């Protein structure tokens, strides 16, 4: 329950105002900074909900082989090479040799220098120790597993049925795709591959009410009706449905009746990556080919400018184009100084034993940061400037929208926020060695009585400050300001408020206005050919935590 | 609570680095390797470790019970794990950052997966060849295929460490006090 701050993305909404933060649905409009992008053309923040996604390539997550998009469909979205997935825990399988036969004297041999292991080989999962020998899949050679498993997969009844269906429809597809074309260009639209033939005929499908898409035909309507006059012979399935039920339906019921433990049934996560329904038994699970993953590029929804473009190579995690909001917007971090002070005290006093589990530590942290009604707490906002120019930031409480003012007022009476009202500068980002020195300038009203504790140049807590709203610290390209939250005695709920952050920065691009180029620069502002001051603002939501219900007195850190 | 009296019996062929925290009555068998920064605390009762075990960095073996904690042969305690189990058999693997409670007794050829927290509510003995894996500590029985190769690999691992560790770390010799 550490205090956090999230940024608002309007997602192409007309009004830029964010929804009130206490509504449960408003959490979907607010994102942490690392999830946001920034479009330079539109000068707007974009989030994952509003960007356009395009697939830029497919790859296998195990062997990192880039699969060309044509083969993706043919291979049914799976890796065609030796990459298999454990059906039990969905980890990657490795090919291992079997043990040599047991001689009984293994314990006495001290060092065995030659590698053990002999064929047959099988697939083995390192995580859950499942192996394919449990389903009787073994190989004679450790390579070329795909081919060895191919005939195994092809003999599955569903796969045979699918092949038969395709064979049945193929002459009909060829006839309809060739008859829809004029005789002038017959050649290049006849598809050899039945899959692509099926795809193109899906495009040419007869949908009532919609004109048929036909790129080459001159007169469309008459020809279509003609084409579909072909008689379609009835399809006879390979397996009669009545008897097929015996394969899956009743057999499943029998199996479930005689279950001994729930682990014998394959779980949903283990079964749903299959292309068709497989057996329910855990012991029947076969190794699966690893599904391919895709690399996506993201575009701005309004101007279609590319925001994110990954590199083509599967193993590189970098991007050719990377317009992320963190390079444009200042990063804001919220802390509650009284919580930190309490935590430090607890850490020093507790023993070094490792008996503190993670859950207990989290609980202590939450108790340390509790906001007790009837008190007022300062909070610190640290702004980090990513631009190479200094910026001036101005904060404001977000004005709530018109209709819900009453509800807002009722909410607002629960806690009051004081923010620094003046604009404060944040220095430009520069390399570490370019800063003069690391001293902190202390602005504000707390020159006296401030103890700099041994933690170093971290933020000071609220003790000894008469008024705590203002700049706390300035260091490199970070400025810490503090505000205050007052919680009246009968307040409940979470302390969340919308904050409008606007900042002005000097942009280096001169305004491309035609009249500025003519003659002498004669603008009224001082910035003629010089860089312009640009202004940008965005909304954020600051969440300081939940107001503690009970009056806890054990961790009060009041002056 | 009586003060803990240190009594370390370390076999001459065992390799125990200087930087290990030992407390209490500890017996370490032949060929066992204890990496630096491991912790073996025999707080309430003694600990007896068999031969050929490998205890890696950050591993914590604690005995808070009065009875003897016996650890068998050829076990591997990976980095950051924490074992309080009163009985550990042979050829087990406790993977990285796993935590085993004192109510669980481990037999042989078991594998406690990485990061797994095994806290049964009542005393339990794991069957042989049990594998515990996943964040929810699911269990399954290993078929045992590949165990010969794994034990061979462990022996080679121990052999290599026995040769390399003393070159770069100071060793602690067993003192009788």
HADDOCK unambig.tbl for C-alpha pairs under 7 A between the chains (distance, minus, plus):
assign (segid A and resid 98 and name CA) (segid B and resid 146 and name CA) 6.14 0.50 0.50
assign (segid A and resid 99 and name CA) (segid B and resid 145 and name CA) 6.90 0.50 0.50
assign (segid A and resid 99 and name CA) (segid B and resid 146 and name CA) 5.40 0.50 0.50
assign (segid A and resid 99 and name CA) (segid B and resid 148 and name CA) 6.02 0.50 0.50
assign (segid A and resid 99 and name CA) (segid B and resid 149 and name CA) 6.29 0.50 0.50
assign (segid A and resid 111 and name CA) (segid B and resid 156 and name CA) 6.84 0.50 0.50
assign (segid A and resid 116 and name CA) (segid B and resid 149 and name CA) 6.28 0.50 0.50
assign (segid A and resid 117 and name CA) (segid B and resid 149 and name CA) 6.97 0.50 0.50
assign (segid A and resid 127 and name CA) (segid B and resid 113 and name CA) 6.97 0.50 0.50
assign (segid A and resid 127 and name CA) (segid B and resid 133 and name CA) 6.79 0.50 0.50
assign (segid A and resid 128 and name CA) (segid B and resid 131 and name CA) 6.39 0.50 0.50
assign (segid A and resid 128 and name CA) (segid B and resid 133 and name CA) 6.00 0.50 0.50
assign (segid A and resid 129 and name CA) (segid B and resid 142 and name CA) 5.93 0.50 0.50
assign (segid A and resid 130 and name CA) (segid B and resid 142 and name CA) 6.82 0.50 0.50
